[in-house]
């Protein structure tokens, strides 16, 4: 399959709009599950308000949140797919800019020192475009994640001492959740990266934070750590919007990588309750949208 770059541009534009307006089904189910388990009356009311906000936004075709985030596009190129990589990234960037101009939503992207806003949701190095490959033949998959600053500001990296073992990882994650408090607009998805290099570890945490609810780490030890940490953070009492309760996080997700014998990096990246994302699969027969 040879990729139609005009189709890529249009898809990148549409995905940004869909992600900002339609919450994925797994997150809605996560809200329902938390509301059923929540024992704090005030927290139940807060969760109810959040659930109502989601319905109002979708019923009126409005944004789920005023923060349009930092646009992140994850791309998987399948076997047998022919595409000019440079042109592919240019098409995604063009689609990102068009989504903002044509739909008149806020551009949240500014230059880091001048703070100049191009009003396109684009800038130097933005949108973030992550390229990878998949064994699926004849497919190009694009996922769009608008990462809000409330969650992205709560990011941490610790170069843990290997001798301190898994307890150092657990303590660090719990401390991060407590430090974030209500600033991440909980309930959150707490993404944890363990291993690799410093930069890979942070990337793993981002992958973990934006994974669908109900998915598990493919590493058995990582999955075990997910279960332990998910229980631990929900007894902290932070609760929805930091106002107290049982529902601090939908889940803790973990991603792991091998690392050096003398180091053990651990990173935390959080996703807010409006865990927005949208996905499309491009084939020779057309484009299929989903989450």
Rosetta blueprint (number, residue, H / E / L):
1 X L
2 X E
3 X L
4 X L
5 X H
6 X H
7 X H
8 X H
9 X H
10 X H
11 X H
12 X H
13 X H
14 X H
15 X H
16 X H
17 X H
18 X H
19 X H
20 X H
21 X H
22 X L
23 X L
24 X L
25 X H
26 X H
27 X H
28 X H
29 X H
30 X H
31 X H
32 X H
33 X H
34 X H
35 X H
36 X H
37 X H
38 X L
39 X L
40 X L
41 X H
42 X H
43 X H
44 X H
45 X H
46 X H
47 X H
48 X H
49 X H
50 X H
51 X H
52 X H
53 X H
54 X H
55 X H
56 X H
57 X H
58 X H
59 X H
60 X L
61 X L
62 X L
63 X L
64 X L
65 X L
66 X L
67 X L
68 X L
69 X L
70 X E
71 X E
72 X E
73 X E
74 X E
75 X E
76 X E
77 X E
78 X E
79 X E
80 X L
81 X L
82 X E
83 X L
84 X L
85 X H
86 X H
87 X H
88 X H
89 X H
90 X H
91 X H
92 X H
93 X H
94 X H
95 X H
96 X H
97 X H
98 X H
99 X H
100 X H
101 X H
102 X H
103 X H
104 X L
105 X L
106 X L
107 X L
108 X L
109 X L
110 X E
111 X L
112 X L
113 X L
114 X L
115 X L
116 X L
117 X E
118 X L
119 X L
120 X L
121 X L
122 X L
123 X E
124 X L
125 X L
126 X E
127 X L
128 X E
129 X E
130 X E
131 X E
132 X E
133 X E
134 X E
135 X E
136 X E
137 X E
138 X L
139 X L
140 X E
141 X E
142 X E
143 X E
144 X E
145 X E
146 X E
147 X E
148 X L
149 X H
150 X H
151 X H
152 X H
153 X L
154 X L
155 X E
156 X E
157 X E
158 X E
159 X E
160 X E
161 X L
162 X H
163 X H
164 X H
165 X H
166 X H
167 X H
168 X H
169 X H
170 X H
171 X H
172 X H
173 X H
174 X H
175 X H
176 X H
177 X H
178 X H
179 X H
180 X H
181 X L
182 X L
183 X L
184 X L
185 X L
186 X L
187 X L
188 X E
189 X E
190 X E
191 X E
192 X E
193 X E
194 X E
195 X E
196 X L
197 X L
198 X H
199 X H
200 X H
201 X H
202 X H
203 X H
204 X H
205 X H
206 X H
207 X H
208 X H
209 X H
210 X L
211 X L
212 X L
213 X L
214 X L
215 X L
216 X L
217 X L
218 X L
219 X L
220 X H
221 X H
222 X H
223 X H
224 X H
225 X H
226 X H
227 X H
228 X H
229 X H
230 X H
231 X H
232 X H
233 X H
234 X L
235 X L
236 X L
237 X L
238 X L
239 X L
240 X H
241 X H
242 X H
243 X L
244 X L
245 X L
246 X L
247 X L
248 X L
249 X E
250 X E
251 X E
252 X E
253 X E
254 X E
255 X E
256 X E
257 X E
258 X L
259 X L
260 X L
261 X L
262 X L
263 X L
264 X E
265 X E
266 X E
267 X E
268 X E
269 X E
270 X E
271 X E
272 X L
273 X L
274 X L
275 X L
276 X L
277 X L
278 X E
279 X E
280 X E
281 X E
282 X E
283 X E
284 X L
285 X L
286 X E
287 X E
288 X E
289 X E
290 X E
291 X L
